Structure formats: C-alpha cells, structure tokens
Amino acid sequence: MKTFGGEVLFLDRSDINTDEIIPAKYLNESTKEALKSNLLEDLKLSGFDPKSDTAGKGALVARANFGCGSSREHAPWALEVNGINIVIAESFARIFRQNMYNCGMIACEMPAPVLGEIFREFAGRRTELSVDPAAGSLCFRAEGKEKTFSFILRDFERALLEAGGWVEYAAKHY
C-alpha cells in the first residue's frame, strides 16, 4: 500500500467542484501527466495561487461537498499526479468519492466541528499530515503542535487501497 499524507493544502471552502479541480477543457487528455499543470487553475479563492500553493502538497483539507459537479476520473487523477492522495472534507459527491478509492486514494469524511478545529489549529501554517489507514488515524503536525483524529475506512475501501485501486483489485479478484 502506498504512503498517504504529506504537507497539507488547506482550501477553506465548500462545494469545490470537478470543473474547479480540473477544468472541462482538459477532459480530452488521456494521461494523468497531461493534467498535472492545470490542477485547481479555475478555483477562485482569496489569496490562492494554484501553481505555488499546490506544489509539494500530499494532502488537501476542504469543507463540505468536495468533488461535486460532473462525474469524471480526471478530477482525482489531477490530484494524484500532483502528489495529493488524500482529501479530507465533511462530505464528498458520491461519484467523486468512489473515484478516489477506485484510484487507490483516500476520501476521508470528518464532521464539521472536527474540520473547524483542524482549520483553526493548522490552516495558515506549514502543516504535515501522517496517515495510518490500518489504525484509521490522521496526525496533523505544525509548529510544535500535534493532534490526532480517527477516521473510518469501510472494508471494501481498505481493499481498494491495499490493491492500489480498482483496476489492480479487479485483476486480483476477477
């Protein structure tokens, strides 16, 4: 299983849609690498620069309804090719959430009060996230502060992560 986590990108907004994650004009691309330079280029968020703010990030924390809009694998692909393999939000659009797991990535749902605490304590700081899928734990660290939160992975989600995604899972089981 791959390692999850890394430096955290905080996007303090709900309803970040798939067109903001990767604009529709790039849907004719057939490789993940072709999407790399266009991640979040249409996201309008005060003070956010998609080129500099996404560089080197391994995790993303947002508010509710992340990945809403059109159903497309390109949105998780654009995150993955940029090194982001876990998104933490209050909720996800159903198809986006499943596409994350199909790609061997984590879509971690956390209650709004917990997300509020994470934003208050860690946003605006250089924050590192360690993820232990087996234990169901997220550990945020910044400037000497550390906080651990629990999360739940369903059995099939864990199986997809262990396999590396749906294609790899299917190759082993069908």
Secondary structure as UniProt FT lines:
FT   STRAND          5..10
FT   HELIX           18..21
FT   HELIX           24..26
FT   TURN            27..28
FT   HELIX           33..38
FT   TURN            39..42
FT   TURN            46..47
FT   HELIX           50..54
FT   TURN            55..56
FT   STRAND          57..61
FT   HELIX           74..81
FT   TURN            82..83
FT   STRAND          86..89
FT   HELIX           94..102
FT   TURN            103..104
FT   STRAND          106..109
FT   HELIX           112..122
FT   TURN            123..124
FT   STRAND          128..132
FT   TURN            133..136
FT   STRAND          137..142
FT   TURN            143..144
FT   STRAND          145..150
FT   HELIX           155..163
FT   HELIX           166..173
//
